[in-house]
């Protein structure tokens, strides 16, 4: 049984990378199944018709991730 997942990209924040096949890893603010929007990092096909596995983050989690990244030496 396939799940019918509804999503609305409310805000595109940026592209992190692009594969040779044209899929892009993006950071977006997305509402999943009409719920409160969360930040989301995942791979998307060129017209957003397909998606890969990803991670969703609340604003609090995104802020914590930012703090962690800012502490890292890259």
FIKOLZA-1660 file (N, C-alpha, C; in steps of 0.1 Angstrom, whole numbers, plus 5000, padded with zeros to 4 digits):
% residues 74
   i   px   py   pz ch aa at
   1 5008 4988 5000  A  X  N
   1 5000 5000 5000  A  X CA
   1 5009 5012 5000  A  X  C
   2 5007 5021 4990  A  X  N
   2 5015 5033 4989  A  X CA
   2 5009 5044 4997  A  X  C
   3 5017 5052 5004  A  X  N
   3 5012 5063 5012  A  X CA
   3 5010 5075 5003  A  X  C
   4 4999 5082 5005  A  X  N
   4 4996 5094 4998  A  X CA
   4 5001 5106 5006  A  X  C
   5 5012 5111 5003  A  X  N
   5 5018 5122 5011  A  X CA
   5 5016 5135 5004  A  X  C
   6 5010 5144 5011  A  X  N
   6 5008 5158 5005  A  X CA
   6 5019 5167 5011  A  X  C
   7 5024 5176 5002  A  X  N
   7 5034 5185 5007  A  X CA
   7 5033 5198 4999  A  X  C
   8 5037 5209 5006  A  X  N
   8 5037 5222 5000  A  X CA
   8 5050 5228 5004  A  X  C
   9 5058 5232 4994  A  X  N
   9 5071 5239 4996  A  X CA
   9 5067 5253 4998  A  X  C
  10 5068 5258 5011  A  X  N
  10 5064 5272 5014  A  X CA
  10 5075 5281 5011  A  X  C
  11 5088 5277 5012  A  X  N
  11 5099 5286 5010  A  X CA
  11 5111 5277 5007  A  X  C
  12 5118 5281 4996  A  X  N
  12 5130 5274 4992  A  X CA
  12 5142 5283 4997  A  X  C
  13 5150 5276 5005  A  X  N
  13 5161 5284 5012  A  X CA
  13 5174 5282 5004  A  X  C
  14 5176 5271 4997  A  X  N
  14 5188 5270 4989  A  X CA
  14 5191 5256 4985  A  X  C
  15 5200 5255 4975  A  X  N
  15 5205 5242 4970  A  X CA
  15 5219 5239 4976  A  X  C
  16 5220 5227 4981  A  X  N
  16 5233 5223 4987  A  X CA
  16 5242 5216 4977  A  X  C
  17 5236 5208 4968  A  X  N
  17 5244 5202 4957  A  X CA
  17 5235 5197 4946  A  X  C
  18 5241 5193 4935  A  X  N
  18 5233 5187 4924  A  X CA
  18 5240 5175 4919  A  X  C
  19 5233 5164 4916  A  X  N
  19 5238 5152 4911  A  X CA
  19 5240 5153 4895  A  X  C
  20 5248 5144 4889  A  X  N
  20 5248 5144 4875  A  X CA
  20 5235 5141 4868  A  X  C
  21 5226 5135 4875  A  X  N
  21 5212 5132 4869  A  X CA
  21 5203 5144 4871  A  X  C
  22 5207 5155 4877  A  X  N
  22 5199 5166 4879  A  X CA
  22 5191 5168 4892  A  X  C
  23 5192 5157 4900  A  X  N
  23 5186 5158 4913  A  X CA
  23 5193 5168 4922  A  X  C
  24 5186 5176 4930  A  X  N
  24 5192 5186 4938  A  X CA
  24 5189 5183 4953  A  X  C
  25 5200 5185 4961  A  X  N
  25 5198 5184 4976  A  X CA
  25 5195 5198 4980  A  X  C
  26 5182 5200 4986  A  X  N
  26 5178 5214 4989  A  X CA
  26 5174 5215 5004  A  X  C
  27 5175 5227 5009  A  X  N
  27 5169 5231 5021  A  X CA
  27 5157 5239 5019  A  X  C
  28 5145 5234 5023  A  X  N
  28 5132 5241 5021  A  X CA
  28 5124 5241 5034  A  X  C
  29 5115 5250 5034  A  X  N
  29 5105 5250 5045  A  X CA
  29 5092 5244 5039  A  X  C
  30 5088 5232 5044  A  X  N
  30 5078 5224 5038  A  X CA
  30 5067 5220 5048  A  X  C
  31 5054 5221 5044  A  X  N
  31 5043 5217 5051  A  X CA
  31 5040 5203 5046  A  X  C
  32 5040 5193 5055  A  X  N
  32 5037 5179 5052  A  X CA
  32 5023 5176 5056  A  X  C
  33 5015 5171 5047  A  X  N
  33 5001 5166 5051  A  X CA
  33 4994 5177 5059  A  X  C
  34 4995 5190 5054  A  X  N
  34 4988 5201 5059  A  X CA
  34 4991 5204 5074  A  X  C
  35 5003 5200 5078  A  X  N
  35 5008 5203 5092  A  X CA
  35 5016 5215 5092  A  X  C
  36 5020 5220 5104  A  X  N
  36 5029 5231 5105  A  X CA
  36 5042 5229 5097  A  X  C
  37 5047 5239 5090  A  X  N
  37 5059 5237 5081  A  X CA
  37 5071 5235 5090  A  X  C
  38 5080 5227 5085  A  X  N
  38 5093 5224 5091  A  X CA
  38 5104 5225 5080  A  X  C
  39 5116 5228 5085  A  X  N
  39 5127 5228 5076  A  X CA
  39 5131 5214 5072  A  X  C
  40 5135 5212 5059  A  X  N
  40 5136 5199 5053  A  X CA
  40 5149 5199 5044  A  X  C
  41 5157 5189 5046  A  X  N
  41 5168 5187 5037  A  X CA
  41 5166 5173 5030  A  X  C
  42 5166 5173 5017  A  X  N
  42 5164 5161 5010  A  X CA
  42 5167 5163 4995  A  X  C
  43 5169 5152 4987  A  X  N
  43 5171 5152 4973  A  X CA
  43 5158 5153 4966  A  X  C
  44 5157 5162 4955  A  X  N
  44 5145 5163 4947  A  X CA
  44 5149 5162 4932  A  X  C
  45 5139 5155 4925  A  X  N
  45 5140 5154 4911  A  X CA
  45 5138 5168 4905  A  X  C
  46 5142 5171 4892  A  X  N
  46 5142 5184 4887  A  X CA
  46 5129 5192 4889  A  X  C
  47 5118 5186 4887  A  X  N
  47 5105 5194 4888  A  X CA
  47 5098 5191 4902  A  X  C
  48 5105 5186 4911  A  X  N
  48 5099 5182 4924  A  X CA
  48 5089 5171 4923  A  X  C
  49 5089 5163 4912  A  X  N
  49 5079 5153 4910  A  X CA
  49 5083 5140 4918  A  X  C
  50 5096 5139 4922  A  X  N
  50 5100 5128 4931  A  X CA
  50 5110 5133 4941  A  X  C
  51 5110 5126 4952  A  X  N
  51 5119 5130 4963  A  X CA
  51 5127 5118 4969  A  X  C
  52 5138 5120 4974  A  X  N
  52 5146 5110 4981  A  X CA
  52 5143 5111 4996  A  X  C
  53 5149 5103 5004  A  X  N
  53 5148 5103 5018  A  X CA
  53 5155 5116 5023  A  X  C
  54 5150 5121 5034  A  X  N
  54 5155 5133 5040  A  X CA
  54 5153 5134 5055  A  X  C
  55 5155 5146 5059  A  X  N
  55 5154 5149 5074  A  X CA
  55 5146 5162 5075  A  X  C
  56 5137 5162 5085  A  X  N
  56 5129 5174 5088  A  X CA
  56 5134 5179 5102  A  X  C
  57 5134 5193 5103  A  X  N
  57 5139 5199 5115  A  X CA
  57 5129 5210 5119  A  X  C
  58 5126 5211 5132  A  X  N
  58 5119 5223 5137  A  X CA
  58 5128 5235 5137  A  X  C
  59 5123 5246 5139  A  X  N
  59 5132 5258 5139  A  X CA
  59 5142 5257 5151  A  X  C
  60 5137 5251 5162  A  X  N
  60 5146 5249 5173  A  X CA
  60 5158 5240 5170  A  X  C
  61 5154 5229 5163  A  X  N
  61 5165 5220 5159  A  X CA
  61 5174 5226 5149  A  X  C
  62 5169 5234 5140  A  X  N
  62 5177 5241 5130  A  X CA
  62 5187 5250 5136  A  X  C
  63 5182 5258 5146  A  X  N
  63 5191 5267 5154  A  X CA
  63 5202 5259 5161  A  X  C
  64 5198 5248 5167  A  X  N
  64 5209 5240 5174  A  X CA
  64 5219 5235 5164  A  X  C
  65 5214 5230 5152  A  X  N
  65 5223 5225 5142  A  X CA
  65 5233 5237 5138  A  X  C
  66 5227 5249 5136  A  X  N
  66 5236 5260 5133  A  X CA
  66 5246 5263 5143  A  X  C
  67 5242 5262 5156  A  X  N
  67 5252 5264 5167  A  X CA
  67 5263 5254 5166  A  X  C
  68 5259 5241 5164  A  X  N
  68 5269 5230 5163  A  X CA
  68 5279 5233 5151  A  X  C
  69 5273 5236 5140  A  X  N
  69 5282 5239 5128  A  X CA
  69 5291 5251 5130  A  X  C
  70 5286 5261 5136  A  X  N
  70 5294 5273 5139  A  X CA
  70 5306 5270 5148  A  X  C
  71 5304 5260 5157  A  X  N
  71 5315 5255 5166  A  X CA
  71 5326 5247 5159  A  X  C
  72 5323 5241 5148  A  X  N
  72 5332 5232 5141  A  X CA
  72 5342 5240 5133  A  X  C
  73 5354 5234 5132  A  X  N
  73 5364 5239 5123  A  X CA
  73 5364 5231 5110  A  X  C
  74 5360 5238 5099  A  X  N
  74 5359 5231 5087  A  X CA
  74 5370 5235 5077  A  X  C
% end
